[in-house]
Amino acid sequence: MRSALSPWNDRKINDRKIEELIGNLLRAAGVLLSALVVFIGGIVYLSRHGGPADYRNFHGEPSQLRTISGVLGETLAFQGRAIVQLGLLLLIATPVARVALSILGFAAERDWMYVAFAATVFAILIYSLFGS
């Protein structure tokens, strides 16, 4: 039974608050933060390697930038490509965080069917990111 002081009493207020929270997360923490990090990484990279590009040979990313720990380590060393990679990781993490917040919101509403659906989507996202 829900108490009179519970913030989850009015479903309309609850749904609106959850939608605002998720929207703000996507706008501020997700897209804007990742764009800022990519921009800073681009400035760092161009300031160090801003000469003309050689497009005759393809050079992939170094192996240390293919893992999350490698990206974080190179970011701490203030490497431009790693900072750009970190920004892209933040952008990828945005929808994952949205699904996680949805699970919490549905659990707070005690809507177990939607918790199960969102948890399934979350498990698929996590498996697709780390399972291979």
C-alpha positions as CSV (number, residue, x, y, z in Angstrom):
1,M,0.0,0.0,0.0
2,R,1.3,3.4,-0.9
3,S,1.6,6.1,1.8
4,A,0.0,9.5,1.4
5,L,3.5,11.1,1.3
6,S,4.8,8.8,-1.4
7,P,5.9,10.7,-4.6
8,W,4.5,7.8,-6.7
9,N,0.9,8.4,-5.7
10,D,-0.2,10.4,-8.7
11,R,0.5,8.3,-11.8
12,K,0.4,11.4,-14.1
13,I,2.9,13.3,-12.0
14,N,5.1,10.1,-11.9
15,D,5.0,9.5,-15.6
16,R,5.8,13.1,-16.4
17,K,8.7,13.2,-13.9
18,I,10.1,10.0,-15.4
19,E,9.8,11.4,-19.0
20,E,11.5,14.7,-17.9
21,L,14.3,12.8,-16.2
22,I,14.9,10.6,-19.2
23,G,14.7,13.5,-21.6
24,N,17.1,15.6,-19.6
25,L,19.5,12.7,-19.4
26,L,19.4,12.3,-23.1
27,R,19.8,15.9,-23.9
28,A,22.3,17.1,-21.3
29,A,24.3,14.1,-20.1
30,G,24.2,12.1,-23.3
31,V,24.3,14.2,-26.4
32,L,25.7,17.5,-25.2
33,L,28.4,15.9,-23.0
34,S,29.5,13.5,-25.7
35,A,29.6,16.3,-28.3
36,L,31.7,18.4,-26.0
37,V,34.1,15.5,-25.3
38,V,34.4,14.7,-29.0
39,F,35.0,18.4,-29.8
40,I,37.7,18.7,-27.1
41,G,39.3,15.5,-28.4
42,G,39.2,16.9,-32.0
43,I,41.0,20.0,-30.9
44,V,43.7,18.1,-29.0
45,Y,44.2,15.7,-32.0
46,L,44.3,18.5,-34.6
47,S,46.7,20.6,-32.5
48,R,49.1,17.7,-32.4
49,H,48.5,16.1,-35.8
50,G,47.0,18.9,-37.9
51,G,49.1,18.4,-41.0
52,P,47.7,17.2,-44.3
53,A,46.2,13.7,-44.3
54,D,47.6,10.9,-46.3
55,Y,44.6,9.0,-47.8
56,R,46.7,6.5,-49.8
57,N,47.0,4.0,-46.9
58,F,44.3,3.2,-44.4
59,H,45.4,3.3,-40.8
60,G,43.0,1.8,-38.3
61,E,42.7,2.7,-34.7
62,P,45.6,1.4,-32.4
63,S,44.8,-1.7,-30.5
64,Q,44.7,0.1,-27.2
65,L,41.7,2.2,-28.4
66,R,39.6,-0.9,-29.0
67,T,38.8,-1.6,-25.4
68,I,37.1,0.6,-22.8
69,S,40.0,0.3,-20.4
70,G,42.4,1.3,-23.2
71,V,40.3,4.3,-24.1
72,L,40.2,5.4,-20.5
73,G,43.9,5.0,-20.1
74,E,44.8,6.9,-23.2
75,T,42.3,9.6,-22.3
76,L,44.1,10.1,-19.0
77,A,47.2,10.5,-21.0
78,F,45.4,13.3,-22.9
79,Q,45.5,11.6,-26.3
80,G,43.2,13.3,-28.9
81,R,41.9,10.1,-30.5
82,A,41.2,8.5,-27.2
83,I,39.2,11.6,-26.1
84,V,37.2,11.4,-29.3
85,Q,36.6,7.6,-28.6
86,L,35.5,8.4,-25.1
87,G,32.9,10.9,-26.4
88,L,31.6,8.2,-28.8
89,L,31.4,5.8,-25.9
90,L,29.4,8.3,-23.9
91,L,27.0,8.7,-26.9
92,I,26.5,4.9,-27.1
93,A,25.9,4.8,-23.3
94,T,23.1,7.3,-23.5
95,P,20.3,4.9,-24.7
96,V,21.6,2.2,-22.4
97,A,21.2,4.6,-19.5
98,R,17.7,5.5,-20.7
99,V,16.7,1.8,-20.6
100,A,18.2,1.4,-17.1
101,L,16.3,4.5,-15.9
102,S,13.1,3.1,-17.4
103,I,13.6,-0.1,-15.5
104,L,13.9,1.9,-12.2
105,G,10.9,4.0,-13.1
106,F,8.7,1.0,-13.9
107,A,9.9,-0.8,-10.8
108,A,9.0,2.3,-8.7
109,E,5.5,2.1,-10.2
110,R,5.4,-1.6,-9.5
111,D,4.6,-2.3,-13.2
112,W,6.4,-5.6,-13.4
113,M,5.5,-6.5,-16.9
114,Y,7.2,-3.4,-18.2
115,V,10.2,-4.0,-15.9
116,A,10.5,-7.4,-17.5
117,F,10.4,-5.9,-21.0
118,A,12.8,-3.2,-20.2
119,A,15.2,-5.6,-18.5
120,T,15.1,-7.9,-21.5
121,V,16.0,-4.9,-23.8
122,F,18.7,-3.9,-21.3
123,A,20.2,-7.5,-21.3
124,I,20.2,-7.5,-25.1
125,L,22.0,-4.1,-25.2
126,I,24.6,-5.2,-22.7
127,Y,25.1,-8.5,-24.5
128,S,25.5,-6.8,-27.9
129,L,28.1,-4.4,-26.4
130,F,30.2,-6.8,-24.4
131,G,29.2,-10.3,-25.6
132,S,31.3,-10.4,-28.6
